Amino acid sequence: MSAQQLSDLIRFARHNSPFYRDLYASVPAHADRLTDLPVVDQEAFWAANTLHDSRVLTGPLSEATVYKTGGTTGSPKFSVYTRDEWRTFVTSFGQGLVDTGLRPGHRVADLFYAGELYASFLFVLDSLAHAPVDNVRLPIGGGAPLESTIPTLRDLAAQVLAGTPTTLCRLAEQVVASGVRLDSVELLLFGGEALFDDQRRLLASAFPRAEARSVGYASVDAGLLGRPVPGADARVHRAFTPYSVVEILDDTTDEPVTEPGRPGRVVVTSLFRRLMPIIRYPAGDRAEWTGTGPGHFRILGRAEEGVRVGPVSLYTQDAQDAVATADTAGEVVGMQLVVRRWDGRDGLVLRLATAPGGERDAERREALARSVVAELETVRPLYPDSVRAGFVHPVSVEWARHRDLAVNPRSGKLVRVLDERPTA
């Protein structure tokens, strides 16, 4: 299916989807611009998009593939693609792979997760198969034991590893610990999560000849979002024109942001999906226009990735920044925020992972822990104020190895925030 005209998509959705019909009830019949339309409310969208008798779908579920989404942030939800829509999806994304550095003949290990209705493994494999350059595909999967994955990568001389940053880091840690050399690896394609500087250091120690780049920006619910832009900043992407339209909206007013450097939330419209229309759908991320090229934008992180500890709101980026400032020697290779409750108060634990061998100097490690906590409290002064007031426990640090960090069992993605407080 080719990309369709926006006006045709709007008419089709409001005529055939009860959800969009209700959403656009007050929208003039001749509306043909995105700014004429309200932004989709995600909660209402997924409440309407039920497995049976969906009010979002524009027709019966008689020819499609069903995928699961939302497993890391809430109750799993289901997205559907017809065969034509899926072909457009993977073909367009495959075209973007040439911007990652994929070269003819590259041997690519697909280390994303498969099964349980999860899309990423099949999506990347199909995108590679539809890429405009020849490549050799190695469908290993993220759930394969590292003990068998590493010999397979070595024996087949894999040159490209594609997976979530968490999967790639766990592999890297095992490579370093075992002393195995995978000298053929020259490209690391990450997706599904942000890649932070601490993780880059671990990857560089295991794969010193490899460059880490974004595989592209997409999700099974929102569809095509961003094609990689070659350059030093892997966060920069551009829209998959003419298959999708990316907007950045003001956090408060929802007015479109047009100037570079002003952050807002990402909203996407898919111009090739008709069975389950995606029109002005919030992608769940924040971004800013870069001004470096037509439609170039920089991903800034999840829109709501954080947690509340007592009266204090904390975001994962706050903790990442604190670690980056304090960890001048580059000892930390991963981080999680863990929230617990004891003695009637909440408390925050920073779980920090060190590179292999980093646990040897306990005194230096404790000094680093104090520095990280001090940096975090500087950014969020309400936290130490709340400690003094007796509202929360002081921030503490828990040391771990990267393999000890909790991940989503289905997707393999690192769980940035663990809320271990009892709910009953």
N, C-alpha and C positions, 0 to 999 in steps of 0.2 A: 504494500500500500504506500503510495506517495503521500507526502505531507499535504494536508488539506487546508483550504482557506479558513481563516479564523471565523469569518462570518458564517460559513457553512457549518463549522463545528458547533458554534453557539446555537444555531437554529436546530441542529440535529439533537444536541443534548437536552435542550429545554422541551423539545417535542417528544422525546423517547425515554428520558430519565425522570421519574417522579421526583427524585431529589433535586435535580437542577431546575425542574419545572417550578417547584416550590421556592427554590432559592432565588429564581429570577422573576418571581411573580410581579414585582413592582418595577422591573426593568423594561423599558420601552421595547416593543417588538422589533424595531429596526436597529437595535444596539449591535454594533459590530467592532467595538474597541474594548480591549481588556479593561481599561479604566472606567468603562461603563458598568462593569460587573463587580459584585461584592467578592471579597476574598473568602474562600472556602473555610469554614470552621471545621477543623480536623475532628473534633469530638462528635459533631453532628454528622459529618461524612461517614465515619466508621460505625456510628450507631445505625445509620441507614443502610450501610453496605454489609448486610448480614449474609450468612451462607445460604439461607433459604429466603426466597421472596425479597431479594435485594431491591431497594428503591433507587440505587445509584446506577445499576446496569441499564443499558438501553435496549436489551433484548434478552432472550432466554440463554441460560448457560448450557449451550448444546455443542459448541466447538471452541475449546480454549484449554490452556494450561493454567492450573491454579498454583499460586505460590504463597508462602507465608511471609509476613513482614511484621515488624514491631516487637520482636521478641526481646530486644534489649531494653526497651523503655516502657513496656506495658503489656497488656494482653495481646497475644498474637492476632493479627488481622490477615485478610486474604486479598491478594491482587490477582487479576486474571488478564491473560493476553491471548488473543486469537493467534493462529499460526502466522498470519500475515503481519500482525502487529509485532510479534516476537522477531520475525525475520527482519523487519525494519529496525527494530531495537538493536539487535546484535550486529547488523550490517553497518549501521551508523556508528556504533561504538567501536567496531572493528576498524573503521577508517581512522578513528582517532588514535589508535595504537601506534601508528607510524610516528606520531608526535612524541611518543615516549622513548623512542630510540630503537624500536623493534626493527630488525634488519632481516633481509631475505635469508632463510635457512636457520634462523635462531631456534634453538631447542628450548622450549618454554615449559616449565613445570607449573601446572595449575595446582596451587596449594590452598585454594578456597574450599569452603565446606559444602558438602552435598547431602542430599537426603532430607527427610522430614519436611518436604515442600520448600526447602531453602533454595534460593535461585542462584547464588553467586558462582558456584562451581560450574554449573551448566552455562550460565551467562558468559563467563570469561572464556570457557572452552569454545562455545559457539562464536563468540566475537573474534577469537583467534582464527577460527575456521573461515570467517568471512572477512578477515583483514586483507588489504590489497597487496600484501607481501607474503610470499611463501614462508611457512614456519613449520616446525616439528612440535607437535603437542604431546605433552607428557601428563596425562590425567591422574595425578597421584592423590590429590585431595588433602585437606587439612586435618582429617581425622586419622590418617595413617600414622603408625608409631614412628617416632624419630629414628628408632633403631633400624627400621627398614627404609625410611625415607632417605637418609644420608647416603647409604650405599647405592641406592637407585640413582640419586643425583650424580654421584661420582661415576658410576658405571656408564650412565648415558650421557655424561659430559654436559649436563644442563647448563645453559648460558644465561637463562632468564628465570627468575623465581617470582611468581605472582601469588600474593596472598595478603591477608590482613597484617598490619604491623605487629600484632601480638603473635601470630603464627610465625612470621619471619624472625622475630626476636627470640622466640623459644628455640627455633631451629639454630639460630646464631649462637645462643648460649651453649647448646649441645655440641655444636661444631668446635667452639673454643675449648670447652671442657674435655672433649675427646681427642683434641689435637689433630683432627682430620683436616685435610686441605681440599677445598673445592675451588681450585684455581680457575676453572672454566667459567665460573659465575661472573658476569659482567654487568648485569642489570637486575635491579630489584624493583618490581612493580607492586606498589601497595595500594589498597583500596578498602573502603568500608569504615575506616577510622583515620584520624589525623596521625601523622608521624612527627614525633617530637625530637628535639635535639638529643635528649638522653638516649633515645632508642637508636638514633643515627650512629651514635658512638659505638653501641654494641654491635650493630650491623657492620660497621667499618672494621671492627676488630676481627670479625669472622670472615668477611668478604672484602678484603682491602682493595680489590680491583673493580669492585662493583659500584655503580651509581644508583641511588634510590630515587625513584620518580613515581608520580601518581599514575596509576593505570587509567584514571579517568574518574569522573564524578557522575554517579548514577545511583538510583535506588529502585527497588522493585515496586514500590508504591508510586513514587513521583516520576519514574522513568528517566529519560535522558536529561542530564543537568549541565555537565560541563566537559568539554574536550580539553585535554592537557595542552598547555602552552609551553613550548620548549623554553628553558631558561633556568636560572638559579633558584627561583622560588617555586617549589612544587605545589604550592597552594593556588597558583594562578591558573585559571581555566577560561574557556570561552564557550558560549552557548552552541549547541548542535543545530545551528541554522541550516535548513528551514524546518527541522523536525521538532524543535521546542523553542519556547520563549522564556527567558529568565528575567524576572524583575527583582529589584531590591527595594523593599518598602520601609519607610520610616517606622521605627519601633512604636511610636505613639500614635501617629496620625494615619498610618497606612498609605500615605502619599508616596508615589514613586520617587526614589532617590536617583538623581542624574549626575551629580558631581562626584569626582573621584575622592576617595579617602573618607567618605562618610558612611559608617556602618549601618546596616539594616538587615531585615530578615529576608531570606530567599523565598520567592514564590515562583512556581513553574507552571507553564501551560504546555501540555503535550499535544502536538498537532497531528499525530498519527493514530491516536487511540480513540476508538469509538465505542467499544463494548463497555469499557469502564472509563468514562471521560475524566481527564485531569485538567481542570481549568482554574487557574489562579489558586493552586494548591500549595500550602506552606511546606517547604522541604524539611523544615526543622533545623536549618543552619542559618548562620549569620555570615554576611559577606560585605565587600565594598568594591566599587569599581576602581580599577587601577589607573585608567587613563593612558595606558601604554599601547593600546590597540583596540580595534572595534569590538565591543562586547567583552573585553577582558575583565574578569573579576577575581578577587582574592577571597578564598574561604577563610573565615575567622573562627569557626568552631560551632558547636551545637548551640542552639538558641536558648535552651533551658537546661544545660548540663551543670547541675549543681545540687546543693542540698541545704536544708535548714537545720542548724544545730542550736537548740534552744531558740533564742531570739535573733540569732546571727545567720544571715544568708551567705553561703560560701559557694564559689564556683571553681570548677577544676582548673580553669585558666589561672585563677589566683594562686593556687598551689604550684602549678607548673612554673609560673613566673618566679615564685619564691625559691624553688629548687634551682632554676636556671641562674638566679643571682647569687645564691649561696654556694652552689657546687662548682667552684672555679676549676677544680681538678677533673671534672667530668666523671665522677664515681657512680652517680645514680643513673640507672638504665631503665627505670620504670617506676610508676607511682599509682597508688590507689588511695582514695579517701574512704575511710571506714568510720561509720558513725555507730556508736554504742551507747547504751544507757545503763547506768548502775548508780546505786545510792540516790535514786530519785532525780538524777540530772543526766543530760546528754553530754557526750564527750566525743571529740574528733581524734582519730588516729590516722597519721600519715604513714601508709605502708610504702616504704621505699625499697626498691630492688637495686642491688649492687652487681657490678660485673663480676665474673668469676675471679676469685682472689681478693676482691674488695673487702671481704669480711675480716681480713687478717689484722688490721690495725684498729683495735676497738677504741682507743683513745681518740684517734683522728675521726672515727665514725661518729662518736658522741659529740665531738665539736661541730661536725657538719650538721648533726641533728639540731643542735641548739641554734645554729645559724639559720637553718631553714625555718624553724619555728619563729625566730625573731623577724625574719623577712615577711612571713605570712601575717604576723600580728601587726606589722607596720602597714601592710596593705589593708587589713581588716581590723582596725583598732577596736571595733565594737566587741571583738572576741575577748581580748584581755580585759576589757572593761566588764564584760559579762562574767569572766572568771572571778574578778575581784568582788563582784556583786553576789557571787554564789549561785549564778544561774547555770553555769556549765563547768565541766572539768577542764583543766588545762590541756592544750594540744600536746599529744605525745607522738613519738616516732617508733614504728615497728619495722625492723629490718628483715628483708627476705631476699630470695633469689627470684629471677624473672619467672621461672616456671611455677613459683608458688602464688603468683598473682591470679586472682579469680577471673575466669573467663566465662562468657555465655557458652553453655555446653553445645548449643546447636550451631551457632555462627562462628565460634572461636574468637570473637571480639573481646578485647579487654573490657571488663566492667569497671568504669571509671569511679563509680560511687557505689559502695556497699553499705546498705542501711541494715544493720544488725539489731536494731531496737525491736523489742517485743511489741507485737501489735494487739495483743489481747490482755 
